[in-house]
Amino acid sequence: MKITQVETVRLGEFPNILWVRLHTDEGLVGLGETFMGAAAVEAYLHEWAAPKLLGADPLAIEARNRDLTGYLGWRGSGVETRGNSAIDIALWDLFGKAANMPVHTALGGKSRDAIRIYNTCAGYQYVRSTANQSTSNWGLGNNAGPYEDLQGFLHHADELAESLLSEGITAMKIWPFDPAAEKSHGQYISNADLDTALEPFRKIRSAVGRQMDIMVEFHSLWRLPMAQKIARALQEFDTFWHEDAIRMDSLDLLRQYAVDCKALVCASETLSYKWGFKDYLQTGVAGVAMLDLSWCGGLTEARKIAAMADAWQLPVAPHDCTGPVVWAASTHLSLHAPNALIQESVRAFFTGWYKELVTELPIVEKGMIRLNDKPGLGLELLPDLHKRPDATVRVSKP
């Protein structure tokens, strides 16, 4: 089998998402996806990656990854890594289709038939534009259905927690400290702003007690002193994990942060490749290894990261607040990896706009997620997606 075409698809409505389709001489097509800076990743894939892929064997996944590892730009989650991650996901989709088995079986088989989810409390328009991860890109005020959960955690977190429990979802992630961080670039939080940000936690605990695990997302916005102050203030609420409380460019500082953090230290969707996670694990204070398949190097790197975390007796928790293909691929990993803890999901996404893009989705029931047993990832882009007026399709051939 040989790769004959590298095709990319992106939509104006979803400017952060890029899909990659690898066509082969045997008629099979592998589907991958990445998130953020779609046009830049598209240029990289066609100008740099495609010449290395065309004519190559897609089933030799490790060899293809080696060929795509260049001299510069391979330690962080930049354009090269995001592009290679999408390619890798597509290669695994192809491998599963060629072997007539689901990706989780190709990875080595399932450790479980279903896994618990937590709801990332985003709304339908969350991070829809190409702006940075900021409050300006929260998409508030665009209610498109019953699950405007970002508005929910900001203003009626008690009702939101009750709604999630009614669907069997027993874990939720919120980020009420971000507005205060933006005011001071993470340098300072006033007592008044701290009190405001703590209100959702008070409401959740008052409404549902300890029935709900609360994950706290900080988006790496805080400097260490204020991150420690917030961690101390959160102790009374028995939060489950604290995610990316500080920037991940100074991993050794997590040791100081952990002194004040009684929750699990969780990091980081912003780390890439096994080397970045090795440095995190070696801090000695890691509680959860969170990886993003579209930013860490794809499924190939993700399973190595999961195995490495397992050697530290630590769980992994795949990040996904991006697109439907990565969500499906992450679920394959979560069902396979023995140390997978929980799968991130966004009910506003999987009950909403994900259905506008792909043929099938993972199945969420009573707070658990499972997959069909179709070959590969088990989903495709909708057949007419490339015909949309806002579609940009680019193809590289030999």
C-alpha positions in Angstrom: 0.0 0.0 0.0 1.2 3.5 -0.9 0.1 7.0 -0.1 -1.1 8.7 -3.4 -2.6 11.9 -2.1 -2.5 14.2 0.9 -5.7 16.2 1.1 -6.6 18.9 3.6 -10.0 20.4 4.4 -10.9 23.4 6.5 -14.1 25.4 6.9 -14.5 29.1 7.4 -17.1 28.5 10.1 -14.5 26.4 12.1 -11.2 28.2 11.4 -9.2 26.4 14.0 -9.9 22.8 12.7 -8.0 21.2 9.9 -8.7 17.7 8.6 -6.2 15.6 6.8 -7.1 12.7 4.5 -4.4 10.3 3.3 -5.5 8.5 0.1 -3.9 5.2 -0.9 -3.5 3.2 -4.1 -5.8 0.5 -2.6 -8.7 2.9 -2.2 -8.5 3.3 1.6 -8.5 6.8 3.1 -7.2 7.7 6.5 -8.7 10.6 8.4 -6.9 12.9 10.9 -7.5 16.2 12.6 -5.7 19.0 14.4 -6.7 22.2 16.0 -5.5 25.8 16.0 -3.9 27.8 13.2 -5.5 25.6 10.5 -4.2 27.6 7.5 -0.6 27.6 8.8 -0.7 23.8 9.5 -2.2 23.3 6.0 0.7 25.1 4.4 3.2 23.0 6.4 1.6 19.8 5.4 1.6 20.4 1.7 4.9 22.2 1.4 7.0 20.1 3.8 5.2 16.9 4.9 3.5 15.8 1.7 6.7 15.2 -0.3 7.9 12.9 2.5 4.6 11.0 2.5 3.7 10.5 -1.1 4.7 7.0 -2.3 5.4 5.8 1.2 3.9 2.9 3.1 1.2 4.2 5.4 1.2 1.1 7.6 4.8 1.7 8.6 3.7 4.3 11.1 6.9 4.6 13.2 8.9 5.1 10.0 6.5 7.8 8.8 6.8 9.6 12.1 10.6 9.3 11.9 10.6 10.8 8.4 8.5 13.8 9.5 10.8 14.6 12.5 12.9 17.5 11.3 15.9 19.5 12.6 13.9 22.4 14.0 10.6 22.9 15.7 10.0 19.5 17.2 10.0 20.1 20.9 6.9 22.2 21.3 3.3 22.1 20.0 3.9 24.4 17.1 2.8 24.0 13.5 5.1 21.1 12.7 3.9 19.1 15.7 0.2 19.8 15.1 0.5 18.8 11.5 2.4 15.6 12.3 -0.2 14.8 14.9 -3.0 15.0 12.3 -1.0 12.8 10.0 -0.3 10.2 12.7 -4.0 10.0 13.6 -4.8 9.5 9.9 -2.2 6.7 9.7 -3.8 4.9 12.6 -7.2 5.2 10.9 -5.7 3.7 7.8 -4.0 0.9 9.7 -7.3 0.0 11.4 -9.1 0.0 8.1 -6.4 -2.1 6.4 -6.5 -4.7 9.2 -10.4 -4.5 9.4 -10.3 -3.6 13.1 -11.0 -0.6 15.3 -8.0 1.6 16.3 -8.3 0.5 20.0 -7.8 -3.1 18.9 -4.8 -2.1 16.6 -3.3 -0.4 19.6 -3.3 -3.7 21.5 -6.9 -4.1 22.5 -9.4 -2.6 25.0 -8.7 -2.4 28.7 -12.4 -1.5 29.2 -15.6 -1.3 27.2 -16.5 2.2 28.4 -14.9 4.9 30.5 -16.2 7.8 32.6 -16.4 11.2 31.1 -16.2 14.7 32.6 -18.0 17.6 31.0 -15.9 20.6 30.1 -18.4 23.3 30.7 -18.0 25.2 27.4 -20.8 26.6 25.3 -21.6 26.1 21.6 -19.4 28.9 20.3 -16.5 28.4 22.7 -13.1 29.1 21.1 -14.8 29.2 17.7 -12.7 32.0 16.3 -9.0 32.2 15.7 -8.4 34.5 18.6 -6.3 33.4 21.6 -7.6 31.3 24.5 -9.2 34.3 26.2 -12.5 35.5 27.6 -13.1 37.4 24.3 -13.3 33.9 22.6 -15.8 32.4 25.0 -18.7 32.8 22.6 -21.1 34.0 25.3 -24.5 35.2 24.3 -24.9 32.8 21.4 -27.3 30.3 22.9 -27.8 27.5 20.3 -29.4 24.9 22.5 -29.9 23.7 26.1 -26.2 23.2 27.0 -24.7 26.7 27.2 -22.6 25.4 30.0 -20.0 28.2 30.2 -22.8 30.7 30.9 -24.0 28.0 33.3 -20.9 27.7 35.5 -20.5 31.5 35.6 -24.0 32.3 36.8 -25.9 29.2 38.0 -23.3 26.5 38.7 -25.7 24.8 41.1 -28.3 24.2 38.4 -25.6 23.1 36.0 -24.2 20.5 38.4 -27.7 19.1 38.9 -28.3 19.0 35.2 -25.1 17.0 34.7 -25.9 14.6 37.5 -29.3 14.0 35.9 -27.5 12.7 32.9 -25.1 10.5 34.9 -22.2 12.8 34.5 -20.3 13.0 37.8 -17.3 15.3 36.9 -17.1 18.8 35.5 -14.4 21.2 34.6 -14.7 25.0 35.0 -12.4 28.0 34.7 -13.8 30.9 36.7 -10.4 32.4 37.5 -9.6 33.4 33.9 -11.2 36.9 33.9 -9.1 37.9 37.0 -6.0 36.5 35.4 -6.5 38.6 32.3 -6.8 41.8 34.3 -3.3 41.5 35.7 -1.6 39.1 33.3 -1.6 36.6 36.2 0.3 38.8 38.6 -2.5 39.6 41.1 -6.0 38.6 42.1 -7.9 40.9 44.5 -9.9 39.5 47.3 -13.1 40.6 45.6 -12.2 38.8 42.4 -11.2 35.8 44.3 -14.5 35.7 46.1 -16.4 36.0 42.8 -14.4 33.2 41.2 -15.1 30.9 44.2 -18.8 31.4 44.0 -19.4 28.5 41.5 -17.6 26.1 43.8 -19.9 27.2 46.7 -23.0 26.7 44.6 -21.9 23.3 43.3 -21.1 21.9 46.8 -24.3 23.4 48.3 -26.4 21.9 45.5 -24.9 18.4 45.1 -22.4 18.0 47.9 -19.5 15.7 47.1 -21.4 13.8 44.3 -19.6 15.9 41.7 -15.8 15.9 41.0 -14.7 19.4 40.1 -11.7 19.9 37.8 -10.3 23.4 37.8 -8.8 24.7 34.5 -6.3 27.7 34.8 -5.1 27.8 31.1 -1.5 28.5 32.3 -2.5 32.1 33.0 -1.1 32.6 36.5 2.3 33.5 37.9 3.3 31.2 40.8 2.4 33.4 43.9 -1.2 34.0 42.8 -1.5 30.4 41.7 -0.5 29.4 45.2 -3.0 31.8 46.8 -5.8 30.4 44.6 -4.9 26.9 45.5 -5.1 27.6 49.2 -8.5 29.2 48.7 -9.8 26.1 46.9 -8.7 23.6 49.6 -12.1 23.8 51.3 -13.9 22.7 48.2 -12.1 19.4 47.7 -11.4 20.0 44.0 -10.3 16.9 42.0 -7.5 18.3 39.9 -5.8 21.7 39.2 -4.9 21.9 35.5 -2.1 24.1 34.1 -2.1 26.5 37.0 1.2 28.0 35.7 3.0 28.0 32.4 4.6 24.7 31.5 7.9 26.2 30.6 9.0 26.0 34.2 8.0 22.6 35.2 10.2 22.5 38.3 8.1 25.3 39.8 5.2 22.7 40.1 7.1 21.5 43.2 6.5 24.8 44.9 2.9 24.9 43.7 2.1 21.4 45.0 2.8 22.5 48.5 -0.4 24.6 48.5 -2.4 22.4 46.1 -4.4 19.6 47.8 -5.9 18.5 44.5 -4.1 16.4 41.9 -1.6 18.4 39.8 -2.7 17.9 36.2 -0.5 18.8 33.2 -0.5 19.4 30.3 -2.3 19.6 27.0 0.4 22.1 26.0 3.2 19.6 26.4 4.3 17.5 23.4 6.1 14.3 22.7 7.4 11.9 25.4 10.3 14.2 26.3 8.0 17.0 27.5 6.1 14.5 29.6 9.3 12.9 31.0 10.3 16.3 32.4 6.8 16.7 33.9 6.8 13.2 35.5 10.3 13.7 36.9 9.1 16.7 39.0 7.8 14.1 41.5 4.5 16.0 42.0 2.6 15.0 38.9 -0.9 13.7 39.6 -2.4 13.3 36.2 -0.8 13.3 32.7 -3.1 15.2 30.4 -2.2 14.9 26.7 -3.9 16.2 23.5 -3.6 13.9 20.6 -3.6 16.7 18.1 -0.8 18.6 19.9 1.4 15.9 21.4 2.4 14.0 18.3 -0.7 11.9 17.7 -1.7 8.4 18.8 1.9 7.0 18.4 3.3 9.5 20.9 0.2 9.4 23.1 0.4 5.7 23.8 4.1 6.0 24.6 3.3 8.9 27.0 0.6 6.7 28.6 3.0 3.8 29.0 5.6 6.1 30.5 3.1 7.6 33.0 2.0 4.0 33.9 5.6 3.3 34.9 5.2 6.2 37.4 1.9 4.6 38.5 0.1 7.7 37.2 -3.1 8.0 35.2 -3.5 9.7 31.8 -6.5 11.8 30.8 -6.8 12.7 27.1 -7.7 16.4 26.5 -10.3 17.2 24.0 -12.1 20.5 23.5 -11.3 20.6 19.8 -13.0 18.6 17.1 -14.9 15.3 16.6 -12.1 13.3 15.0 -9.7 13.9 17.9 -12.5 13.2 20.3 -13.0 9.8 18.7 -9.3 9.1 18.5 -8.9 10.1 22.2 -11.7 7.7 23.1 -9.9 4.8 21.4 -6.8 5.6 23.5 -8.9 5.9 26.6 -10.5 2.5 26.1 -7.1 0.9 25.3 -4.7 2.4 27.9 -4.9 0.6 31.2 -4.1 3.8 33.1 -6.6 6.0 31.4 -8.6 7.8 34.1 -11.4 9.7 32.4 -12.2 11.1 29.0 -12.8 14.8 28.5 -16.0 15.6 26.6 -18.1 18.7 25.8 -21.8 18.0 25.7 -22.5 21.3 23.9 -20.2 20.0 21.1 -21.1 16.3 20.8 -24.8 17.1 21.0 -24.4 20.1 18.7 -22.0 21.0 15.9 -20.0 17.8 15.9 -23.0 16.3 14.2 -22.7 18.8 11.3 -19.2 17.5 10.4 -18.9 13.7 10.7 -20.9 10.5 10.0 -20.8 9.0 13.5 -19.7 9.8 17.0 -18.7 8.0 20.2 -21.7 6.9 22.3 -22.3 8.7 25.6 -24.7 7.2 28.0 -25.1 7.7 31.8 -21.8 9.5 32.1 -19.8 6.8 30.2 -18.4 6.8 26.7 -18.0 3.9 24.3 -17.3 3.2 20.7 -18.7 1.2 17.8 -16.5 -1.6 16.5 -16.1 -0.3 12.9 -12.6 -0.4 11.4 -10.3 2.5 12.0 -11.6 5.4 14.0 -15.2 4.5 13.1 -16.2 7.9 11.5 -15.8 9.9 8.3 -16.3 13.5 7.3 -19.8 14.0 5.9 -19.6 13.3 2.2 -20.6 16.8 1.0 -18.5 18.7 3.6 -15.9 19.7 1.0 -18.7 21.2 -1.2 -19.6 23.8 1.4 -19.1 27.4 0.2 -16.7 28.1 3.1 -14.6 25.0 2.4 -10.9 25.2 1.4 -9.7 21.9 0.0 -6.1 21.4 -1.0 -4.6 18.3 -2.5 -0.9 17.2 -3.0 -0.1 14.5 -5.5 3.2 13.1 -6.8 
